Amino acid sequence: MAGCGYAKICQNGEYEKTQEVQNLLSHQLTLLENLNQAILQEAVQGKLVPQDPADELAKTQQLKAHILANQQATEQLLKALLHQAFEVG
């Protein structure tokens, strides 16, 4: 956003474009959080993988690692989107 202060109304619709990008990113963050919650709920209910009572601890650890990896990937994606969005302006 060259030549445009954070709270100023900019020429050529830069402020509106920034607001639109921020709104879109906020919506996407909400959707991702809802998805994470839904996946976690499914995991807690044992609906993501076949259940084997003899191997419950190992599966719990695998699921925990999988959720953590997905969270990290999601955070990296969001950082990249934010970086890209504010470079465009």
N, C-alpha and C positions, 0 to 999 in steps of 0.2 A: 504494500500500500504506500508507494512512494508519494510524498507530498501530501499525505492525508493524516491529520491528527486523529487519535483514537476516538474522541467524542465529537469531532467536527463533522458537519455534513459536507461531503466531498462532491466535487464535480464529476460528471460522467457516471453517476450512479454507483460510485465505489462504496459508499456507506451502505446503500441498499444491498449491493452485492455481498458485502461483508456480513450484513445481518442475515441475508438469505443462507449463506454458508454456515453461519453460526447456528441458525435454526435447524438446518438440515443435520448438522453434526450432533446437536442436542437430541434430536429425534432418533438418530441412529444409535447414540449412546443409550437412550431409553430402551430401544428395541433389543440391543445387545444385553443389557442388564436383565430384561424380561426373559430373554432366551437363556441366559446363564441360570436364572432362578428356576426356569422350567426344567432345564437339564439336571440341575441339582435335586429338584423334587423327584424327578424320575429315578435318579441314582439312589436317593434315600429309600424310595419305595422298591428298589431292586428290579426295576423294569428295563434297565439298559443292557444287562448281561444275564445269561442263564445263572441261576443260583445253585451253588454247590456248598452245602453246609460244612463239608469237610475242609473247604478251601476259602472260607469267608474272609479271613485276615488278608490273604494274598490278593484276593480280588478287590478288597477295600483299598489296599495300598496302590494297586494298579489304577483304580478309578480315581483316587486322589491325585496321583501323578498326571493322569490324563486331563483332569479338570484344571490343574495348575498350568499345564502346558497350553491348554486352550485359552486360559485367562491371559497368559503372557503373550500369546500370539494376537489376541484381541487388542491388548494394550499397544503392541507394536503397530498394528494396523491403524488404530485410531491416531497414534502419534504421527504416522506417515500421512494420514488424511489431513490432519490439522496442519502439518508442515506444508503440504501441497496446497491446501486451501488458502493459506496466507501468503504463499509465494505468488499465486495467480493474480491477486489484487493489484 
